[in-house]
Amino acid sequence: MSFKVILKKPSSYNWILVSPVRVRVIKNIQRHLAAVIPKEDQILLLGPPYKVPKDHSIRCNDTLAALRVGDLEDDPTYLQSNTNTSLNINVNTDAYTTHSKNNDANIQNTALNPDERTTNSNKSQSTTSTIPSTNQRKLILGTTEKTGSRRLFLFSKQALSDSAPDPLPCALSPLDIHLPTAPDPSPITYNNSTEPSSPLHQALSIYERRFMLHLCQGRAYADAADLRLDSCRNCILEQAVMVRALRAAVSNLSDHWNNATRTRADFTTFYMEKSDAHVKTLNGLEGVLDDLSKISLHKELKAIARMNGRVMETLLDTVPVEREKKWAAQCSTSYSRLQSLYEELMLEYENLISSSNRGEEARSDLEAEDLVKGLDKEVEEIMVGLRDKQSERLDQLTNDHMEVVSVVLNAVQDETRVQAAFTRLESTSKASTNVLPSMEADDVKLKNVMVKVADAKTAAMKRMNVRLRQISQAQLKIQRLLKGVSGLRAALVQQCEDMIHIEHLFELAAVYRNFISEIKRRRTYGDAVTAISNAMFERLAAMRNDEVKSRERFLRGSGRHLMPSFYEMFVPTLATQPPLFTPQLPAMVEMDSLPDFGDEDASMSSGTPVQKNVSTAVGEGNVDSSLTESLIPTEVDEAEATSSMSRLSVCKNDAPDSPLIVSAEGQSADDVIMNSQNEVMKVEQEAENKTLAYENAILRHQVEELSGKSPQAYIDKANEDDRAVKQGKEEKTVSLQQDLSTTKKELGQTQTELIKAHAALSKLDSSKLSDKISHSSFQVGDVALFMPTGKNAGGKKAYLAFHTNCPHRYLSTDNIEKSPDYVLGSIIFQDELVAGAVGTDKNPHGLRVGTKFWILTVEVMN
């Protein structure tokens, strides 16, 4: 299988970013990474979310495309357009490979001399115009998960162990620069010789040699700036890989944390539920045994026990008490041990939580990421600027040297220009005096930044080791915790199975009631089967008797006139009896082994019966239930039943070749048939009653199984509800009667006041009514003037009486139509009240609580 793996391996660093393009099998990845880390020592994490990858996840095309996007995001020279995000995900493999090679070539070109850098850069741009320039870089760690990119990280188990050695300090190069002390060979020839011969030429050569030495030293400074910038960039990229690797490890740890939290919550809920039930069971065992000792066995069961040589009086006698108590003691010991293990597990979980401050660790990780971002920004802003200045100064030194060479050559060729050449060389030398000192000062700055980046990486590696060991130890603790939960869950399940034997005792009382109901149902089934079969036999016997009499009547009547050939040849069986029907039904052996509980109901509180069978009417008020419908079979006369059974026996014992039965004398044939039908109907009625009793027993049994209560309990509950309803009606009747008496009393008082008012009015002569308006006092018969004062709480216009020191006289507007500007009327009734809470009907005018006020009813005069 073809594949391509790009490994970015930092020096002295064990965490490697893997960007697969066509890798599809985990084993192949591990096999090719074995050159870096042994296969058995590898830990792979794919994400986000970061988990151990599976073959099917690696084979997914979406995963491969997401890995490509992640690799492009990690490349600082790849400037991704926001509008072409979807195109970048589906990048072609060949184009991706070419892009990576070109970027590597561009990075390598930065270490060459200026001319070579320019040439190679132009070649690279002419080859692929889509690749951005190396001068355009994006900030690292600036992407989020919204792009859907994924990454694959490789960790070393050995590096995560406590015995792993500490990482070596990071040392970036070049740390020190070796400046050349001798200039390069001169490009000038003096009279076909590289060495000057005349003193004039020697003086000119000194200038050229000095400028050449400055150029060589400047080139050393410029090359050192490029190398230091590349070293710092690579170092920061390695720190970015460390940051992303730590993110992956923290993400994987968070997955473990969440799993442990969910497992603990689920198990705690399950454990507390079962633990409470087990505590109640173990603590309530003695009480249950005491309750069982108070439940008396049915007399039939007692008799059966005596027949088997055993003495059993109560339900407790059926329980092996000593064995159950020993088993309960073992379960109690097991429960105590389980509780101890549970407390130890919870304590371990609490210690795990307290030992790791995830919030503080997350903040520390974020600070480390911000430090890397700050270093990257400092490198791109400071070092790139210093590198560019060094390059500009190198260009200046190069130009100065080229100018010096040109001046010297002109002076050698034309000696008349020597004096001007010395003047020009001296001015050029003075102009470039500060170039090398400036380059030396900036080189010191570059060196300081490089040392700072190296120290930051050293600290980051040490911190990375500590954090990864913390994560590894936390994951080991979580795994131990999960294993402990798994073992404790298995022990709890076994405890639940052991407790089932004791829980049987708690269900024994209810099961005993169901047992009696089941036996009753089976007996009713046997009775129904027997009754139905007896009815069938009775009906067949009656039909045969009727057939015998009909044949006898035919033979004594019309048959006497038939010729012998009819009896001998045509119908040889014409004078014989009908065949006897004697089916062989299986014997109801089970009925012999079933105890007869009669019509009693199984009562858990005492041994006395609490309910009659389903054929008994309930209650004095003839309250019938669907389960207790009257199914009393029709009473059969004992003599008639005996006669019917004897006749059936005679018919069954008749042989096929017995003589004709001639016993119809003394009664007509119709009377015989009618009597036979009556007997059959009685037997069939009895069979139907037995069948209904069986069906009713089934319903009773099902009701008791579903609710745990006998049908009589429902009847008692219905009677109790009826009594409660009746009592409620009586109480309501009494309350209504009290309200009626109170209303009558109030009505009488009102009528009395009305009579008094009419009497007062009758004393007034309507023709001699006062024409004065009262204002200092208000009595019935006075004339009062009411003026509007706003609206009351009900929204109606309020009227206040015109007064002098008689406040709070308000007009009753019940008989006032519309909203007049004033009301003049004769007082016919006044009601004294006390103001209640503001805003209520007891204080419609907004007075202070407790204030007295009067409502005046008037006869309008205007």
Secondary structure, 3 states (H helix, E strand, C coil): CCCCEEEECCCCCCCEEEEECCCCCHHHHHHHHCCCCCHHHEEEEEECCCECCCHHHHHCHHHHHHHHHHHHHHCCCCCCCHHHHHHHHCCCHHHHHHHHHHHHHHHHHCCCCHHHHHHHHHHHHHHCCCCCCCCCCCCCCCCCHHHCCCEEEEEEHHHHCCCCCCCCCCCCCCCCCCCCCCCCCCCCCCCCCCCCCCHHHHHHHHHHHHHHHHHHHHHHHHHHHHHHHHHHHHHHHHHHHHHHHHHHHHHHHHHHHHHHHHHHHHHHHHHHHHHHHHHHHHHCHHHHHHHHHCCECCHHHHHHHHHCCCCCCEHHHHCCHHHHHHHHHHHHHHHHHHHHHHHHHHHHHHHHHHHCCHHHHHHHHHHHHHHHHHHHHHHHHHHHHHHHHHHHHHHHHHHHHHHHHHHHHHHHHCHHHHHHHHHHHHHHHHHCCCHHHHHHHHHHHHHHHHHHHHHHHHHHHHHHHHHHHHHHHHHHHHHHHHHHHHHHHHHHHHHHHHHHHHHHHHHHHHHHHHHHHHHHHHHHHHHHHHHHHHHHHHHHHHHHHHHHHHHHHHHHCHHHHCCHHHHHHHCCCCCCCCCCCCCCCCCCCHHHHCCCCCCCCCCCCCCCCCCCCCCCCCCCCCCCCCCCCCCCCCCCCHHHHHHHHHHHHHHHHCCCCCCCCCCCCCCCHHHHHHHHHHHHHHHHHHHHHHHHHHHHHHHHHHHHHHHCCCHHHHHHHHHHHHHHHHHHHHHHHHHHHHHHHHHHHHHHHHHHHHHHHHHHHHCCCHHHCCCCCCCCCCCCCCEEEEEEEEECCCCCEEEEECCCCCCCEEECHHHCCCCCCCEEEEEEEEEEEECCCCCCCCCCCCCCCCCEEEEEEEEECC
